[in-house]
Amino acid sequence: MLLATLALSAADWPQLRGPGGSGLCPQCGAFPTEFGPTRHVLWKTPVPMGKSSPVLAGNRIFLTASEGNQLLVLCLDRATGKLLWRRALTAPRREGMHTLNHSAAPTPVTDGRNVYAFFSEFGLIAYDAAGTEKWRIPLGPFNNLHGIAASPVYANGRVILVCDQDTDGFILAADAATGKLLWRQTRDVSNGYSTPVVWPDAPGGAQVIAAGSYQLTSYSVATGEPLWWVRGLTCQPKSMPVISGGVVYFNGWTPGNDTGQQVELPEFPEVAAAADKNRDGKLAQDELPQPWQPTGTWRAIDLDRDGFLNAREWKFFRTRRASRNSIMAVRLGGSGDVTNTHVLWRYEKSLPDVPAPLIHNGVVYLIRSGGIATTLDAKTGAVLKVGRLTGALEDFYSSPIALDGKVYIASEHGKAVVLRADGQWEILAINDFDADIYATPAIEPGRMYWRVGEMLYAFESAKTTAPAAP
């Protein structure tokens, strides 16, 4: 009976950014413009530290966190915030990662009956609604400059996970019922941090679209076969692709790849002939002349961490220096390399680092660190408005969501900005919280769930003012 009650409904929010990863909730109705730690609070519950986002199924909220060497999956009651169960895994190792990353950064996914969580320091784990472990798949250790960060997604009875790393990257699908590995596809990418998106009604069967360094690739959900791809992405994809109206939108930004910063480097044979003094087929940093030196750390391009650059690593570095940051709109479908036929438009200014684009009523919303909001025409890429989010001129890592004619976006240091949802947006409110925000909120009709620091809040539209619940 419990499992039957947890079948996904229109009011659920099963993955990062909700149904389809769109960040939209058209059936959610009205929600307040002004809210915060003492306004419109239904309940609040302390939770351990993590940067994953909450997901919703039935009367449950699922969330991941960590304490010391314990990796946690939490289940809370949706109506009251009461902790229903907590399951802990002991991390068998510590992964190197960027300070902005976290052991509990990937968001779990639910099919309405079970929850599936990924920790880079452990692997995949599945629990049912009562907290009983169903299966586990140990994975790693990983070789990624800033640590694995992509969240799992669910499609057609499969849990799909991208693990992009500097060597031996892959995408896999596991049977959601048993944990059996159904397929695993090698990805020759590096520095990838992007959660994929599912195209459920693709001709011929569902596809999963994953952004990697320099390329966006679509795979068959059934077999893992690469079906089509687009070149021209930047080096370190972090945003999540978004599908809207037969088009997939993807934003990519990497330091050093804005317009005008590109550098054309020679191919490896020419470099080796000029700089490989001991003729060992590898390049040491002190062998490279200054014009060919990396602008960042040597470790960022020494993908196998052996202290030298081989032909593959030089190709990666060469491609990185020539790549361009952009958001691109790509018509879905095709076969093979569709770069020259399916890219509808590109835009290369005021780009977010981590937040995914939001596509709502024919408008693309981009939120750049520093508090700059840009709107584009979704069909043409034409700029509608660029402006500063005065009062929240700081970095943004949470992705925007939209409901009730408004766009909600949270800054790193706790400014929840509300915009009028329009190409000519305007700021309606900036709500101050008392802690950092990295997670994207989960929403349902009349209610929002925000992870703020070490607290999970439930806000509801019915209350005008109310003190925070104990």
Secondary structure as UniProt FT lines:
FT   HELIX           2..5
FT   TURN            10..11
FT   TURN            16..17
FT   HELIX           19..21
FT   TURN            26..27
FT   TURN            37..38
FT   STRAND          41..46
FT   STRAND          55..57
FT   TURN            58..59
FT   STRAND          60..67
FT   TURN            68..69
FT   STRAND          70..77
FT   TURN            78..80
FT   STRAND          83..90
FT   TURN            99..100
FT   TURN            103..104
FT   STRAND          109..110
FT   STRAND          114..119
FT   TURN            120..122
FT   STRAND          123..128
FT   TURN            129..130
FT   STRAND          133..138
FT   TURN            145..146
FT   STRAND          153..155
FT   TURN            156..157
FT   STRAND          158..163
FT   STRAND          169..175
FT   TURN            176..178
FT   STRAND          181..187
FT   STRAND          197..199
FT   TURN            200..201
FT   TURN            203..204
FT   STRAND          207..212
FT   TURN            213..214
FT   STRAND          215..220
FT   TURN            221..223
FT   STRAND          226..231
FT   STRAND          242..244
FT   TURN            245..246
FT   STRAND          247..252
FT   TURN            255..256
FT   TURN            259..260
FT   HELIX           268..275
FT   TURN            277..278
FT   HELIX           285..287
FT   HELIX           290..292
FT   HELIX           298..300
FT   TURN            303..304
FT   HELIX           311..322
FT   STRAND          326..331
FT   STRAND          336..337
FT   HELIX           339..342
FT   STRAND          343..347
FT   STRAND          358..360
FT   TURN            361..362
FT   STRAND          363..368
FT   TURN            369..371
FT   STRAND          372..377
FT   TURN            378..380
FT   STRAND          383..388
FT   TURN            390..391
FT   STRAND          401..403
FT   TURN            404..405
FT   STRAND          406..410
FT   TURN            412..413
FT   STRAND          415..420
FT   TURN            423..424
FT   STRAND          427..432
FT   STRAND          442..444
FT   TURN            445..446
FT   STRAND          447..452
FT   TURN            453..454
FT   STRAND          455..460
//
